[in-house]
Amino acid sequence: MKIEKYIRDIQGFPKKEILFKDITPLLNDPIATKNTVSVLVESLKGQKIDKVVGAESRGFFFGILLAQELNAGFVPVRKPKKLPYDTISATYELEYGTDSLEMHTDAIKKGDRVLIHDDVLATGGTAKAVCELVEKLGGVIVQCNFLMELTFLNGREKIKEHPIFAAITY
């Protein structure tokens, strides 16, 4: 199955110069979704995973499915002030300014083996911030796992010290 055929290009969203990769057709097809989860899990080659960390918000879709398939806990990473308990935060660079992500302080235990998942690896800022959060809590990053990678944005460089897998590359 070619996952790419379920990704729809939307020109000009959210800004005129952006070509957005829309994953809703993939999510709409249960067989394609199931096959995509299998591809993402296969990349782990039998590794033990204690927690799957999903980045807000599109990382939640497959992150939760991966956690279920791997019999692991799911940890949401969210924008500031969206989580109800004590949090830690990491700041990352945007094209114009900075943003932050937060995770509950009790989400990862020291030594937990962690899979980080997001829908896309673009510039790498979000992924790097999520890696920082996991490492602050003592987690061991087994893999940074993405549905797709936009290779021309070189995001891989920001997280190159960790194993990286992308089901699709553009």
BELZINOR-V617923 format. One record per backbone hydrogen bond with DSSP energy under -0.5 kcal/mol. CO is the residue of the C=O (numbers start at 0). NH is the residue of the N-H. Records with the same first field share a line. If there is no record, write none. Layout:
CO = NH  NH
This chain:
0 = 2
1 = 4
2 = 5
3 = 6
5 = 7  25
7 = 21
8 = 10
9 = 12  19
14 = 17
17 = 11  12  19
19 = 9  21
20 = 22
21 = 7
22 = 26
23 = 27
25 = 28
27 = 29
28 = 32
29 = 33
30 = 34
31 = 35
32 = 36
33 = 37
34 = 38
35 = 39
36 = 40
37 = 41
38 = 42
40 = 43
41 = 44
43 = 46
49 = 72
50 = 52  114
51 = 53  74
52 = 116
53 = 76
54 = 58
56 = 59  60
57 = 61
58 = 62
59 = 63
60 = 64
61 = 65
62 = 66
63 = 67
64 = 68
65 = 69
66 = 71
67 = 70
72 = 51
74 = 53
75 = 77
76 = 55
77 = 101
78 = 81
85 = 104
87 = 102
89 = 100
91 = 98
93 = 96
96 = 93
98 = 91
100 = 89
101 = 77
102 = 87
103 = 106
108 = 111
111 = 113  139
112 = 49  50
113 = 115  141  142
114 = 52  116
115 = 144
116 = 54
117 = 146
118 = 147
119 = 121
120 = 149
121 = 154
123 = 127
124 = 128
125 = 129
126 = 130
127 = 131
128 = 132
129 = 133
130 = 134
131 = 135
132 = 136
133 = 138
134 = 137
137 = 110
138 = 140
139 = 113  141
142 = 115  144
143 = 164
144 = 117
145 = 166
146 = 167
147 = 120
148 = 150  169
149 = 152
150 = 153
153 = 156
154 = 157  158
155 = 158
156 = 159
158 = 161
162 = 143
164 = 145
167 = 148
